[in-house]
Amino acid sequence: MTWIERTARQKSIGQVVLFLVVTAIVIWIYAENASYWRVFLFGPPPGGAAQLDAAATATDSYKPVATPYLTVTGGKVLSTGVQEVTTYEGFIHHVSAGYYAMLVGDRVLIVKSGKTPETTVGGELGAMPLDLKTELFPEGTDPVVIAQVYPLLLNTNYRESGWVGIFWGVLAEAIFGFFAWRSWMRLTGHVDHPAVKRARAWGNLEVTSANVERDLQTAVKAKSKGWTLTQDYAVKRKLLSFDLFRLENLVWAHKKAVKRRVYYIIPAGTGYAAMLCFSDGNAEIDGKQKKVDELLTLAGERAPWAAKGYSDELQRAYGKSKDGFVAEVMKRKREMGR
């Protein structure tokens, strides 16, 4: 097995292992919250005034509630007039929930819900937030009235965190699973790694691999963010990725500058990259501006026939017909006797 094949295989194995690790973490997180997932699937267990009294005593002592999820059946339900308003972009207001008073036994339980709840309602039970307590009981409220209300809040939107957890779990499995599946196909020989396939097209793979390995040992010109530019090759060796190009096939080299912004408004500096376009693929090498300029200078020296610098005209020509662009550059290369 050549160095190129061995390196590609190692990176593919790493991606499969990473997927297995991510899967194990996702399973562990779900297993650690098994009690919540039972409630998520089947709803909170039934409870009554006794459980609410115990929860109130616990929150008064700053202790966790023994039964954080509960289905309560009460009497008449009335709106308190207090609402939760969600604001988007500072000016779009949306009433996301209301707070309702439900009579349970001889006391009142405050229920948070997106709509008027039925007399039997399930949710997550916790201490009443201080800001809500201030809204419900402004200064001067009779202590007798306050004592008739449980210092608790039953939030009916208890499944929201579960849906978020499912979304991120599925997304993580889908993303890492895709790369793992692709790597597994390469490991089992169903498809070649792109770098291996590209190197095979250059001629004898063993000879090419020996040349790349020799260049990495004796002819390194510059390095940046996992990429190495040698006398004749551009080699990417990151933790889980590998790629390979030869400078002989370079057709266009230019600098890419991207202005970064936080929240699309606050300037956060400018990022730079050397864009190396080859006849058989593209490489984007990030780095500081000085390093990017160095990489482009080296690439230009090794491939003087290639187009250099960015212009709208070059971008249009490259985008309209890459094959035609490559043919024109290769013609110039032959005219230079290279």
N, C-alpha and C positions, 0 to 999 in steps of 0.2 A: 504494500500500500504506500502510495506517494505521500509526501508531506502535505500537499494540497488536499488530498482525500482524507488524510488523517485529521487535519485541522477542521475541515468541514464536518467530519463525523463527530468530533468532540463537541462542537458548538450545537449540533443537532441533539446529541445526548443531553446536553445541558438544558435545552428547551423542554425536552420530555420530562426531565427530572424536576424542573421548575413547575411544570403543570401538575405533577404529582404532589409536590409540596403545597402548592396553592389549594389543590383539592383537599388535602389533609387538613389544612387550616380552616377551610370553609366548613368541612364536616365537624371539626372540633368546635368551632364557634356555634354552629347549630346545636350540637349535642350539649354544650354548656348551657344553652337556653331552652332545653327541652320542655321545661314547665311552661314557658311562654308560648311555645309552638302548639302545645296542647290547647291552651286557651285560644290561640289564634284560630285553630281549626274547629274547635268544638264550642267555643264561647266560655265566659267566666262561670264558675260554679255558683249556685244560688246561695244567698245569704240574707240576713235581716238585721234587725236592730241590735242584736247581740254582737254581731261582727262589726257593725258600725261603732258601737260603744267602745269595743276593744281597740279599734283603729284610732278613734279619737283620743283615747288614753295614751296610746303609743306615740302619736304625733305630738301630744302635749309634753311628752317626756323626751322628744327628739329621738325616738326609736323607729326602726322600720316597721311598716305595717305588715302584720302576719299574713293577711290575705289581700295582696295588692290588686287582685282581680276579682270582681264580685258582680253577680246579677241580683239586683234588688227590685222587689215589688213594693210599690208604695200606693199612696192615695192620689189626691188631686195634684196636677202639675201646673205651675204658673210661671210665667216669664218674669225675671227680675228686672228686665229692661237693660241689663248690662250686656254688651256685645264685645266680641273679639273682632277687631278690624285689621285686615292685612293690607299693607300699603306697598304698591309696586312702583318703582322708579320715582318715589317721592310724591306722586300725585294721584295715582289710580288706587281708589279705596274699594275694598271688598270685604263684606261681612262674612267671615269664615265660620263663626260659631256664636251661639248665644248661651247665656247662663240661666238655668231654670231651677225653681224651688220645688222639690218633691217632698210631700209629707210621708215620713216613714215612722210608724209608731206615734210617739208624741213629740217628735223633733223633725226638723227640716234638713234635707240633704240637697246640696247644690250640685246640679248636673250640668256638665258642659257638653253641648251637642250642636250639630249643624242644623238640626230641625227640632221642632217640639217633640220631646220624647214621649213614648208610651208610658203607662204606669208600671210596666216591667222593663227595666233597662239594665244592660251590662256595660261594664267599663273598667278602667284602671283607677284605683282608689289611692289617693294621696292627701297630704296636708294641703289646706287651702292656701294658695299664694297670697303673700302680703298685699300686693297691689289690688287683687280681687277683693280681699277683706276690707281694704280701705274704700273701694267703690261701693260695696254692699252696706258697709256700716260706717258712714261718715262720722266725724267728731260730734259727740253729743247724743249718739244713739243709745237708747235705754239698754243697760246691761242685761236686763231680763230678756229682751228681744234677741240679743246676741247669743245668750245661753241656750235659746231654743233652736239654734242652727248648729249643726255639726261643723266643727272646724276642719271639714274635709271637702274634697272635690272629686266627683266621679266623672272621669273623662271617657266619653263613649267612643272616641276616635283611637282606641287602643291598638287597632290593627295597622295603623299608619307606619309605625316603625318596622313592623313585620314585612309589609309590602316593600319598604325601602331596602330591608335586608335581603329579601328575595331578589329584587332588581340587581343589587350590587353583586350578590352571589352568582346569579345567572350570567351577568355581564363578565365577571372575572373568569368564570369557567368557559364562556364562549370565546373570549379573547385568547386566553392562554391555551385553551383546547385547540383553537385553530392552528396556532403556531406549533403546538405539540404534534398534532395530526400531520401537518406538513413535514415536520422533522422526522416523524416515524416513517412516512413514505420514503423519505430519503435514506433512512437507516436500513430499511428493508429492501432497498434496491429498486423500488418501483419508479422513482424519478431521481435524476441527478441534482445535486446541489448546484445552484446557478453559477457559482465560482468554478466548480469542477467542469460543468458543461462548457463554460466559456473557455477554460484553459484547454480542454480537449480540442476545441476548434482552432487553436493556435498551432497545433502539431502534436508531436509526441509528448504525452502527459508527463512521463518520467523526466524527460529532458527539461521541460518547462518548470516542473516542480523543483528540480535541482537548481535551476537558475534563480528562481524566486527565493529559495532558502539561502543560497549563496549571497544574493543581494541583501537580504535581511541581516546577514552576519557581517558583511564587509562594505556595503555600498549604501548605507542609509543616509539620506540627504535632509529629511525633515520629518517631524512627528507632530500630530495634533489630534486630540480627542479620539484616540483609538486607531487613527489612520497613520500609516507610515509610507512616505514617499522615498523610494530607492532610486538607483540609477535608471532602472527600466520599468518599475512597477509601482502601482498604488495598491497598498494592502490594508484591508480593514480587519483588525482583530480586537473585537470587544468581548465582554464577558460571554454573551450569548449569540454573537453574530460574526460572520466572516464574509469577506468579499475580496475580489481580486480583479485588477485591470492592468493592462500594459500601456505605457505611455506612447508606444508606437501607434496605438489606435486612437489617440486623442485628436478630436476635431474642433473642439471649442472650449476655451477656458475663460471664465469671467467671475467677478466678485458679486456676491449677493449681500445686500444690506437690508435688514428688517428692523424698523423702529418698534420697540416693544412698548406697550401701554398697559397699565393696570386699570381694569374695569373700562377699557377702551378710551380712557380719558387721560389718566396721569402718566406722563412720559416716564419710562423705566429703562432708558438707554437704547443702544442699537446693537443688534447681533449681526455677526458677519460669517460668511461661509464662502469657501472656494468651490465653485461649480465646475466640475470637470466632466465634459460630455465626450464620451467615446463612441466609436462606431458600433459597439456592442453593449452599451449601457451607460449609466450616469453615476457619478459619485458626488455627494455633497459633504464637504469637510468643514465642520464648524471650527471656529477659533477666534482669538483676538485679531484685530485688524492687522497688526504687524505680522502675525503668523500667517494669516490668510494671504497677505501680499507676498510673503516669502514663498509660500506654496505655489502661487500663480507664476511667480518669476521662475522658479525651478521647472515647473511644467512647461512654460514657454521656451526655456532653454533646451529642454529635452525634445520638444515637439515644435520647432519653429514654423512648421507648415500650418499649424492649427490657428483658427480664428481666435482673436484675443480681445477681451473687453466686451462690455455689454452695449448693445444698441437695439432700438426697436426694429431696425432693418434686419439685423442678424436674428432676432427673436422671431420675426415673421417668416424669414426664410427657413429657419430650423423647424418652426411649428407647422408650416405649410407642407414641407416635404423633407423629412429627416434623411431619407435615402438620397434625395437629390443634393442635400447639403453635404452629406458624407462623401458622395461621389466627387463633388467639386473640390473638397479639401484633399481627398486622396489624389486627385489629378494634380493639384499644386504640389503635393508631396513627391510625386513621380518626377515632376518638372525640376524639382530641387535635387533630384538624384538620390533621394533617401529611401 
